[in-house]
Amino acid sequence: MSVSLAAVLAESAVRRPNHPAIALGPRKVTYAELWVRARQYAAVLRDHGIGAGDKVALLLSNTPDFPMAYFGVLALGAVVVPIHSLLRAGEIEHILRDSGVKLLVFSRWRKPTRDGRRSSARTRVARRCR
């Protein structure tokens, strides 16, 4: 019998709910919070017709949102196709066509902050690829 990574996260959320699962600077996300957010992503993906075996591309920056979406995909029994956010449009298009993904999840970017850095928006947009 094999155990999915989503099941391991669910168990960790029960056993260690208040322990940090993710830390990015001052932002900390506990195992319980990560599991709740992953299930929220899973619900949205399910509403977009994603189910077991479907491929979902994630074009997200390296923030806590990536593992939340990642585990959301896995919770549905779907397959994650990660795409690096610094790839060029042609490279991304090739990956999307070659992998046969059903849906692309990506982040929109906000304007630069006062210190010149960009921060990702919280809104996630999903688009059908087929």
Stockholm file with secondary structure:
# STOCKHOLM 1.0

chainA/1-130         MSVSLAAVLAESAVRRPNHPAIALGPRKVTYAELWVRARQYAAVLRDHGIGAGDKVALLLSNTPDFPMAYFGVLALGAVVVPIHSLLRAGEIEHILRDSGVKLLVFSRWRKPTRDGRRSSARTRVARRCR
#=GR chainA/1-130 SS CCCCHHHHHHHHHHHSTTSEEEEETTEEEEHHHHHHHHHHHHHHHHHTTCCTTCEEEEECCSSTHHHHHHHHHHHTTCEEEECCTTSCHHHHHHHHHHHTCSEEEEEEECCCCTTSCCCEEEEEEEEECC
#=GC SS_cons         CCCCHHHHHHHHHHHSTTSEEEEETTEEEEHHHHHHHHHHHHHHHHHTTCCTTCEEEEECCSSTHHHHHHHHHHHTTCEEEECCTTSCHHHHHHHHHHHTCSEEEEEEECCCCTTSCCCEEEEEEEEECC
//
